[in-house]
């Protein structure tokens, strides 16, 4: 850069004083730009400066709208997110293929014809680089979890995620032979995130059970640790005990703007990051992005989801940095859902989407991956 600068002014045949003045101005501007970039980087990284993320252990998981988004995010950036788990979600492009988002909810179902259309749309978008290169999922993992009592999304829709990935795999000419796809749809819980907490006593037979029914904050007392169950499938090489060994990590709040959130992103003010003690001093760790469901952002329930969904308990044992991005509740999205039907624009399900690109930037920033969208990073 410096050589180019000098050659430019030599061609202009400037005298010494003018050259000195212009050079001084240049270096002042250059120094200011470097300081601004450094300031942004520090704002994002300073509490996590000693974190060392392993790219092959970066995962995304979510419930409900967060599960729909997790599918979109993995397909948009498969190189960044080789691992994904979806709880009570639906297949890619469901709202567009069904031509009505209500048809992606209970008691609807997706026909084989519509499922094939969704897979073909995804492959076409990948070809035109609106989605990523699916071959990066060759050693990836997809885990689908849903409850038999779900009366919001329903088992037919949730189970279609598995069929979508299976069909995508079968049509990939062997490029996805290593993709592991598994499903668990046999457990008795509703449209909620099941936790390890034991079921609440129901004194009145007409009183609602927050494991079977969909009751705020949608963290069910089910006696089933869905967080650990998800981690076991995403990281099968890790062996743990029946109880977590250390739950005294640090919860860090970072500004959503520091990751490039804009008004179009409809992001909440904060991104919460849980850092276990095991992920300090450069120890290699994974990164798990956790996406809440509708009416579960911090505007609706504070830090209840972040603190109690269950992933933080196991972060030490699995050596994971756990990230909780937040949506913003607005009139276009009164439930604070992640966009799986188009309220952020018609590119909502591609890598050009405001939310998808923002979530990818978060993962890149925390794992120090390149911030480019070139073919090598698809």
C-alpha positions as CSV (number, residue, x, y, z in Angstrom):
1,X,0.0,0.0,0.0
2,X,2.8,2.4,0.9
3,X,4.7,1.7,-2.4
4,X,1.6,2.3,-4.5
5,X,1.0,5.6,-2.6
6,X,4.6,6.9,-3.3
7,X,4.4,5.9,-7.0
8,X,1.1,7.7,-7.4
9,X,2.5,11.0,-6.2
10,X,5.7,10.5,-8.2
11,X,3.6,10.3,-11.4
12,X,1.9,13.5,-10.4
13,X,5.3,15.2,-10.0
14,X,4.4,16.9,-6.8
15,X,6.9,19.1,-5.0
16,X,8.2,18.1,-1.6
17,X,5.8,20.2,0.5
18,X,2.7,19.0,-1.3
19,X,3.9,15.4,-1.1
20,X,4.5,15.7,2.6
21,X,1.1,17.3,3.2
22,X,-0.7,14.6,1.2
23,X,1.4,11.9,2.8
24,X,0.5,13.2,6.2
25,X,-3.2,13.3,5.4
26,X,-3.0,9.8,3.9
27,X,-1.4,8.3,7.0
28,X,-3.9,10.1,9.3
29,X,-6.8,8.6,7.4
30,X,-5.1,5.2,7.2
31,X,-4.3,5.2,10.9
32,X,-7.9,6.2,11.8
33,X,-9.3,3.4,9.6
34,X,-7.0,0.9,11.3
35,X,-8.0,2.1,14.8
36,X,-11.7,1.9,13.9
37,X,-11.3,-1.6,12.6
38,X,-9.3,-2.6,15.7
39,X,-11.9,-1.0,17.9
40,X,-14.7,-3.0,16.2
41,X,-12.7,-6.2,16.5
42,X,-11.9,-5.5,20.2
43,X,-15.6,-4.9,20.9
44,X,-16.4,-8.3,19.5
45,X,-13.4,-10.3,20.7
46,X,-12.0,-8.8,23.9
47,X,-13.9,-10.9,26.4
48,X,-13.2,-13.9,24.2
49,X,-9.7,-13.1,23.0
50,X,-8.2,-16.4,24.3
51,X,-10.9,-18.6,22.6
52,X,-9.7,-21.1,20.0
53,X,-12.6,-22.5,17.9
54,X,-12.3,-25.7,15.9
55,X,-14.1,-25.2,12.5
56,X,-15.3,-28.8,12.3
57,X,-17.1,-28.4,15.7
58,X,-19.3,-25.4,14.8
59,X,-23.0,-26.1,15.1
60,X,-26.4,-24.5,15.0
61,X,-29.5,-25.6,16.8
62,X,-32.9,-24.1,17.4
63,X,-36.5,-24.6,18.4
64,X,-39.6,-23.8,16.4
65,X,-38.8,-20.7,14.3
66,X,-35.2,-21.2,15.4
67,X,-35.3,-24.7,14.0
68,X,-36.6,-23.4,10.6
69,X,-33.7,-20.9,10.7
70,X,-31.2,-23.5,11.7
71,X,-32.0,-25.4,8.5
72,X,-31.8,-22.3,6.4
73,X,-28.5,-21.3,8.0
74,X,-26.9,-24.7,7.5
75,X,-27.9,-24.8,3.8
76,X,-26.8,-21.2,3.3
77,X,-23.4,-21.7,5.0
78,X,-22.6,-25.4,5.1
79,X,-18.9,-24.8,5.4
80,X,-19.4,-22.7,8.5
81,X,-22.2,-24.9,10.0
82,X,-21.5,-28.6,9.2
83,X,-23.5,-29.6,12.3
84,X,-27.2,-28.8,12.9
85,X,-30.0,-30.0,15.2
86,X,-33.6,-28.9,14.8
87,X,-36.3,-29.2,17.4
88,X,-39.9,-28.8,16.4
89,X,-39.2,-27.1,13.0
90,X,-39.9,-27.7,9.4
91,X,-38.1,-28.3,6.1
92,X,-36.4,-25.7,4.0
93,X,-38.6,-23.3,2.1
94,X,-41.8,-24.8,3.6
95,X,-43.7,-21.5,3.5
96,X,-42.8,-20.9,-0.2
97,X,-43.4,-24.5,-1.4
98,X,-46.7,-24.7,0.5
99,X,-47.6,-21.1,-0.6
100,X,-49.0,-20.5,2.9
101,X,-47.1,-20.5,6.1
102,X,-50.2,-21.9,7.9
103,X,-49.7,-25.1,5.9
104,X,-46.4,-25.6,7.7
105,X,-48.1,-25.9,11.0
106,X,-50.3,-28.5,12.7
107,X,-52.3,-30.4,11.4
108,X,-50.9,-29.9,7.9
109,X,-48.4,-32.2,6.2
110,X,-46.1,-32.0,3.2
111,X,-46.6,-34.2,0.2
112,X,-43.8,-36.0,-1.6
113,X,-44.3,-33.7,-4.6
114,X,-43.8,-30.5,-2.4
115,X,-40.8,-32.1,-0.7
116,X,-39.2,-32.8,-4.0
117,X,-39.9,-29.2,-5.1
118,X,-38.2,-27.9,-1.9
119,X,-35.1,-30.0,-2.6
120,X,-35.0,-28.9,-6.2
121,X,-35.3,-25.2,-5.1
122,X,-32.5,-25.7,-2.7
123,X,-30.2,-27.3,-5.3
124,X,-31.0,-24.5,-7.8
125,X,-30.2,-21.8,-5.2
126,X,-27.0,-23.6,-4.4
127,X,-26.0,-23.6,-8.1
128,X,-26.6,-19.9,-8.3
129,X,-24.7,-19.4,-5.0
130,X,-27.7,-18.2,-3.1
131,X,-27.0,-21.1,-0.9
132,X,-23.7,-22.8,-0.1
133,X,-21.9,-25.7,-1.7
134,X,-23.7,-28.7,-0.1
135,X,-20.6,-30.9,-0.5
136,X,-19.3,-29.3,2.6
137,X,-21.9,-31.4,4.5
138,X,-20.3,-34.7,3.4
139,X,-19.0,-35.1,6.9
140,X,-21.8,-33.2,8.6
141,X,-24.5,-34.1,11.0
142,X,-28.2,-33.4,11.0
143,X,-30.3,-34.3,14.0
144,X,-34.1,-33.8,14.0
145,X,-36.1,-33.9,17.3
146,X,-39.8,-33.4,17.9
147,X,-42.5,-34.5,20.3
148,X,-45.6,-36.6,19.7
149,X,-47.8,-34.1,21.5
150,X,-46.8,-31.1,19.4
151,X,-49.9,-29.3,18.3
152,X,-48.2,-26.2,16.9
153,X,-45.8,-27.6,14.2
154,X,-46.9,-31.2,14.4
155,X,-45.0,-34.5,13.7
156,X,-45.7,-34.6,10.0
157,X,-44.1,-31.2,9.3
158,X,-41.2,-31.7,11.8
159,X,-40.4,-35.2,10.4
160,X,-40.3,-33.7,6.9
161,X,-36.9,-32.2,7.8
162,X,-35.4,-35.7,7.9
163,X,-37.0,-36.6,4.6
164,X,-35.7,-33.3,3.0
165,X,-32.1,-34.1,4.0
166,X,-32.4,-37.7,3.0
167,X,-33.7,-36.7,-0.4
168,X,-31.0,-34.1,-0.8
169,X,-28.4,-36.7,0.1
170,X,-29.8,-39.3,-2.4
171,X,-29.7,-36.8,-5.2
172,X,-26.1,-35.6,-4.7
173,X,-24.3,-38.3,-6.7
174,X,-22.4,-39.6,-3.8
175,X,-21.1,-36.2,-2.7
176,X,-23.0,-36.5,0.6
177,X,-22.5,-40.1,1.4
178,X,-20.8,-39.1,4.7
179,X,-23.7,-36.9,5.9
180,X,-25.2,-38.4,9.1
181,X,-29.0,-37.9,9.4
182,X,-30.9,-39.1,12.5
183,X,-34.4,-38.4,14.0
184,X,-36.1,-38.9,17.3
185,X,-39.9,-38.3,17.1
186,X,-41.1,-40.9,19.7
187,X,-41.0,-38.8,22.9
188,X,-44.1,-37.5,24.6
189,X,-43.7,-33.7,24.8
190,X,-45.4,-30.8,23.1
191,X,-44.2,-27.6,21.4
192,X,-41.7,-26.8,24.0
193,X,-38.0,-27.2,24.7
194,X,-37.8,-30.2,27.1
195,X,-35.5,-29.7,30.1
196,X,-34.0,-32.1,32.6
197,X,-36.2,-30.6,35.3
198,X,-38.7,-33.1,36.8
199,X,-42.4,-32.7,35.8
200,X,-44.3,-30.3,38.0
201,X,-47.0,-31.8,40.3
202,X,-50.4,-31.4,38.7
203,X,-53.0,-31.1,41.5
204,X,-55.9,-30.4,39.2
205,X,-56.5,-32.8,36.3
206,X,-57.5,-29.8,34.2
207,X,-54.3,-27.9,35.0
208,X,-51.9,-27.6,32.1
209,X,-48.7,-29.6,32.0
210,X,-45.9,-27.4,30.6
211,X,-44.2,-30.5,29.1
212,X,-47.2,-31.6,27.0
213,X,-48.8,-28.2,26.5
214,X,-47.2,-25.1,24.9
215,X,-46.9,-22.7,27.9
216,X,-44.6,-19.7,28.3
217,X,-41.6,-19.6,28.6
218,X,-41.7,-22.9,26.6
219,X,-39.1,-24.7,28.7
220,X,-40.9,-27.8,29.8
221,X,-40.4,-29.7,33.0
222,X,-40.1,-33.0,31.2
223,X,-37.4,-34.9,33.0
224,X,-35.8,-35.2,29.5
225,X,-32.6,-33.2,29.0
226,X,-33.1,-32.2,25.3
227,X,-30.0,-30.0,25.4
228,X,-27.8,-32.9,26.3
229,X,-29.6,-35.2,23.9
230,X,-28.8,-32.7,21.1
231,X,-25.2,-32.4,22.1
232,X,-24.8,-36.2,22.2
233,X,-25.9,-36.3,18.5
234,X,-23.9,-33.3,17.3
235,X,-20.7,-34.4,19.2
236,X,-20.9,-38.2,19.4
237,X,-17.2,-38.5,20.0
238,X,-17.6,-36.8,23.5
239,X,-18.2,-39.0,26.5
240,X,-19.7,-37.4,29.7
241,X,-21.1,-38.4,33.0
242,X,-24.8,-38.3,34.0
243,X,-24.3,-34.9,35.6
244,X,-22.3,-31.9,34.3
245,X,-18.9,-31.4,36.0
246,X,-18.8,-27.6,36.1
247,X,-21.5,-25.0,35.5
248,X,-19.6,-21.9,36.7
249,X,-18.8,-20.4,33.3
250,X,-19.2,-16.7,32.4
251,X,-22.2,-15.2,30.5
252,X,-21.0,-12.4,28.3
253,X,-23.2,-9.8,26.7
254,X,-22.0,-8.4,23.3
255,X,-23.7,-5.7,21.2
256,X,-25.6,-7.1,18.2
257,X,-24.3,-4.0,16.3
258,X,-20.7,-5.2,16.8
259,X,-21.5,-8.1,14.5
260,X,-23.0,-5.8,11.9
261,X,-26.7,-5.9,12.7
262,X,-28.8,-3.3,10.9
263,X,-32.4,-2.3,11.0
264,X,-33.1,-4.9,8.3
265,X,-31.8,-7.7,10.5
266,X,-34.5,-7.2,13.2
267,X,-32.0,-8.3,15.7
268,X,-32.2,-7.7,19.5
269,X,-29.8,-5.4,21.3
270,X,-27.6,-8.2,22.7
271,X,-25.9,-11.4,21.7
272,X,-25.3,-13.6,24.8
273,X,-22.2,-15.8,24.9
274,X,-21.6,-18.4,27.5
275,X,-17.9,-19.2,28.0
276,X,-17.0,-22.3,30.2
277,X,-13.7,-22.3,32.0
278,X,-12.5,-25.2,29.8
279,X,-12.5,-22.8,26.8
280,X,-9.8,-20.4,28.1
281,X,-6.2,-20.0,27.3
282,X,-6.4,-21.2,23.7
283,X,-7.9,-24.6,24.5
284,X,-9.5,-25.9,21.3
285,X,-13.3,-25.7,21.6
286,X,-16.5,-26.0,19.6
287,X,-19.0,-23.2,18.9
288,X,-22.8,-23.8,19.3
289,X,-25.2,-21.1,18.0
290,X,-28.6,-21.6,19.8
291,X,-31.7,-20.0,18.2
292,X,-34.7,-19.4,20.5
293,X,-38.3,-19.9,19.3
294,X,-41.1,-17.4,19.0
295,X,-41.9,-15.5,22.2
296,X,-38.6,-16.6,23.7
297,X,-36.3,-13.7,23.0
298,X,-35.0,-11.5,25.8
299,X,-37.7,-8.9,25.2
300,X,-40.3,-11.5,26.0
301,X,-38.7,-13.5,28.8
302,X,-35.5,-11.8,29.7
303,X,-32.6,-14.2,30.1
304,X,-34.8,-17.2,31.0
305,X,-34.1,-19.1,27.7
306,X,-30.4,-18.3,27.8
307,X,-30.0,-19.3,31.4
308,X,-32.3,-22.3,31.5
309,X,-32.5,-24.1,28.2
310,X,-29.8,-26.4,29.3
311,X,-26.8,-26.0,27.0
312,X,-24.7,-24.0,29.5
313,X,-24.8,-26.8,31.9
314,X,-22.9,-29.1,29.5
315,X,-20.6,-26.5,27.9
316,X,-17.7,-27.5,30.1
317,X,-17.9,-31.2,29.4
318,X,-18.4,-30.7,25.7
319,X,-15.9,-27.8,25.5
320,X,-18.3,-25.4,23.8
321,X,-18.7,-21.7,23.5
322,X,-22.5,-21.3,23.4
323,X,-24.0,-18.3,21.6
324,X,-27.5,-16.9,21.9
325,X,-28.4,-14.3,19.2
326,X,-31.7,-12.5,19.8
327,X,-34.5,-11.2,17.6
328,X,-36.3,-8.0,17.9
329,X,-40.0,-7.9,18.5
330,X,-41.7,-5.5,16.0
331,X,-45.1,-5.1,14.3
332,X,-43.8,-7.1,11.3
333,X,-42.8,-9.9,13.7
334,X,-44.8,-9.5,16.9
335,X,-43.8,-12.9,18.2
336,X,-40.1,-12.2,17.9
337,X,-39.7,-15.2,15.6
338,X,-36.8,-15.9,13.3
339,X,-37.7,-15.3,9.7
340,X,-38.7,-18.4,7.9
341,X,-41.5,-16.9,5.8
342,X,-40.2,-13.6,4.5
343,X,-40.8,-10.6,6.8
344,X,-37.2,-9.5,6.2
345,X,-37.5,-9.6,2.4
346,X,-37.9,-12.1,-0.4
347,X,-34.3,-13.4,0.0
348,X,-35.1,-14.4,3.6
349,X,-34.0,-18.0,2.9
350,X,-30.7,-17.4,1.2
351,X,-27.2,-16.3,2.2
352,X,-28.2,-12.8,1.2
353,X,-30.8,-12.6,3.9
354,X,-30.2,-10.1,6.6
355,X,-30.6,-12.6,9.5
356,X,-28.7,-15.4,7.8
357,X,-25.8,-13.3,6.8
358,X,-25.7,-11.7,10.3
359,X,-25.7,-15.1,12.1
360,X,-22.9,-16.3,9.8
361,X,-20.9,-13.1,10.7
362,X,-21.3,-13.9,14.4
363,X,-19.9,-17.4,13.9
364,X,-17.0,-16.1,11.8
365,X,-16.1,-13.4,14.2
366,X,-16.0,-15.7,17.2
367,X,-14.1,-18.4,15.3
368,X,-11.9,-16.0,13.4
369,X,-13.0,-17.4,10.0
370,X,-12.6,-15.2,6.9
371,X,-15.3,-12.6,6.3
372,X,-15.7,-13.3,2.6
373,X,-18.4,-14.9,0.5
374,X,-16.1,-16.2,-2.2
375,X,-16.5,-19.7,-3.6
376,X,-13.8,-21.1,-1.3
377,X,-15.9,-20.1,1.7
378,X,-19.2,-21.4,0.4
